[in-house]
Amino acid sequence: MEKCPLCGGEKKQGYTIYSVDLNFGVVVVKKVPAMICSQCGEEWIDSKTAKKLENIVNSARQTHSELEVLSFQP
């Protein structure tokens, strides 16, 4: 198991919620895969997942959605 660089706890595969305030609206993405520290709760998202989240946020920014709640689709 990989160790957390912040507290030394174990990083385990899990899920998180990702949210962004766009000033005109909010995007919430549920069930985002992440590595989560079992001790301090810090979360890490890999680059492939981050790129997909970036695309989701950019799409919401273009449509000026006031509120968008989605489940992550790998």
C-alpha positions as CSV (number, residue, x, y, z in Angstrom):
1,M,0.0,0.0,0.0
2,E,1.1,3.5,-0.7
3,K,1.7,5.8,2.2
4,C,0.1,9.3,2.6
5,P,2.8,12.0,2.4
6,L,0.9,14.1,4.9
7,C,0.4,11.8,7.8
8,G,1.9,8.4,6.9
9,G,-1.5,6.6,6.8
10,E,-2.4,4.2,4.1
11,K,-3.9,5.4,0.8
12,K,-6.8,3.2,-0.4
13,Q,-9.0,3.3,-3.5
14,G,-12.3,4.9,-2.9
15,Y,-14.7,7.6,-4.2
16,T,-15.1,11.3,-3.6
17,I,-17.4,14.2,-4.6
18,Y,-15.9,16.9,-6.8
19,S,-17.5,20.3,-6.8
20,V,-16.7,23.6,-8.6
21,D,-18.2,27.1,-8.0
22,L,-18.4,28.8,-11.4
23,N,-19.8,32.1,-9.9
24,F,-22.9,31.7,-12.0
25,G,-23.5,28.1,-11.0
26,V,-22.2,25.0,-9.4
27,V,-21.0,21.7,-10.8
28,V,-21.1,18.6,-8.5
29,V,-19.7,15.3,-9.7
30,K,-20.4,12.3,-7.5
31,K,-18.6,8.9,-7.4
32,V,-15.2,10.2,-8.6
33,P,-12.5,7.5,-8.2
34,A,-9.7,8.7,-5.9
35,M,-7.0,7.5,-3.6
36,I,-8.1,8.4,0.0
37,C,-5.9,8.3,3.1
38,S,-7.5,6.0,5.7
39,Q,-6.1,8.1,8.5
40,C,-6.4,11.8,7.6
41,G,-8.9,11.6,4.7
42,E,-6.8,13.5,2.2
43,E,-7.8,12.7,-1.4
44,W,-5.8,12.3,-4.7
45,I,-7.3,12.1,-8.2
46,D,-5.2,10.7,-11.0
47,S,-4.4,12.7,-14.2
48,K,-6.9,10.8,-16.4
49,T,-9.7,11.4,-14.0
50,A,-8.7,15.1,-13.6
51,K,-8.8,15.6,-17.4
52,K,-12.3,14.1,-17.5
53,L,-13.4,16.4,-14.7
54,E,-11.9,19.4,-16.5
55,N,-14.0,18.5,-19.6
56,I,-17.2,18.2,-17.5
57,V,-16.5,21.6,-15.9
58,N,-15.8,23.3,-19.3
59,S,-19.0,21.9,-20.7
60,A,-21.0,23.3,-17.8
61,R,-19.2,26.6,-18.2
62,Q,-20.3,26.8,-21.9
63,T,-23.9,26.0,-21.2
64,H,-24.0,28.3,-18.1
65,S,-25.7,25.7,-16.0
66,E,-26.9,27.1,-12.7
67,L,-26.6,23.7,-11.1
68,E,-25.3,20.5,-12.6
69,V,-25.1,17.2,-10.6
70,L,-23.6,14.2,-12.3
71,S,-22.2,10.8,-11.5
72,F,-18.7,10.2,-12.8
73,Q,-18.6,7.9,-15.9
74,P,-15.1,6.4,-16.5
